[in-house]
Structures are given as structure tokens and as C-alpha cells.
Amino acid sequence: MPKHAEVHGIFEKIAGYYDRMNTVMTLGGHARWCREVAARAAPPPGGRLLDLATGTGAIALAAARRYPAATVTGVDFSERMLLHAKTKPGAHAVHWLQADATRLPFDNESFDAVTEGYLLRNTDNLAEALHEQRRVLRTGGRLVILETCPPTGPLEPLLDWALRTIVPLLGRLVSGDRTSYTYLESSTRTFDSPRRLAILLSHTGFHDIGWTRKFFGTNVILWATKAQ
């Protein structure tokens, strides 16, 4: 089965308990990180912000609250995720759209900022996804990425064990779904490091690239600016 189809099936399945699992797995950190992503995007007054892999809308809604004069669009390929996003307080302030992040239905340079949450490790073609984001982003616009990443450093053996053992167990206890969260831990442990992602961003046409690790290094926020 192509990765796109597998991932789509997983997210359709977990939509009803996605927020609860994110809160439990990050000890509440996920909501703070989404607000930080929105803050780092910093669209100009009256600008346009695109949130990809919006899921149940955490980043898009944080951006709409922070920038009430901006136009915020949340895109996801999972219809069930979007259905949950549309039920949240403030959802009327966001334009919701079901679309594939590698084939976006927008003109070149349509947005002043692009954000995304946990998109890249779930795509079949990481470089293609980044090129598409660059295409719809205006020159000088900011891309901000929230992702999981493989643990490193002295705690790596412990964190690797936790990802392999605790994440699927939490999936079973909280949602009765161990299989979907086994995919989550495996895709996290095998995904690129922030440094490798930064190199790819540079090759894609971004500069002013930086990142900060979160939650013992298992999550990361990266940011970059579209070059000329």
C-alpha cells in the first residue's frame, strides 16, 4: 500500500481521539507548541496564512486568535479530521479545505506564511512537499514546521525505548488503538534529524533557517524564510 493511502487511513481512524492523544503523549505540550508555531509565522497585518496538515485545527485556530485581521486557511487530506476542526470554538474564523499538500489548489505566492504540523514524516515525497510549500509562499514569507524527530544524546536509549513501548501502549489505553500509534513511533524514530531537514530547506530555496527541540528532543519546531 502506498504510504499516502496508509497514512490517510490512519488519520481517518484516529480523528476522534487525536487531540486527547496529543495532550497525553506530550503532557500538554502540544497546545503550547502550536501557539509557538503560530507566533513564529508572523504574517503581516491583513496577510494570509496557510496551515497544512491542519488536522483538528490546533495551529490554524491559534493563528486565527493571534492574528484576527489575517485570513487563515487550514488544509488537510483527512475529511474526518476537518469535521472535528470545524466543531471547535472559533472555527468560523478559519477557511477549511480538504486537499493534498503535494498538489495544493492555490496560485504561486498566494500566502504570507505557511505552517504545518506533523506533515513531512507522513508524506511520500518530502522534497516535493517542501517545493509545493515554497511555491505558494510569497518571497520573504515564513515557513514554520512542527515535527517529531528521532531522539539523540545521552537519553537516546531511554527515549527510543519509550517511543517503541509507551506510545503504542498509550494508544491502546486511551483509544483502544495500538496499531496506529505503532506507526507513529516507527515514523518518528526513522525520520530525518532537524539538521538534515535544515539542509533540505536550504536546497529548496529557504534561508534564515533555525530550530528548537521540544520534549526531550522528540519534537522540533523549525522555521525558514523563502529566498528570492
Secondary structure, 3 states (H helix, E strand, C coil): CCHHHHHHHHHHHHHHHHHHHHHHHCCCHHHHHHHHHHHHHCCCCCCEEEEECCCCCHHHHHHHHHCCCCEEEEEECCHHHHHHHCCCCCHHHEEEEECCCCCCCCCCCCEEEEEEECCHHHCCCHHHHHHHHHHHEEEEEEEEEEEECCCCCCCHHHHHHHHHHHHHHHHHHHHCCHHHHHHHHHHHHCCCCHHHHHHHHHHHCEEEEEEEEECCCCEEEEEEEECC
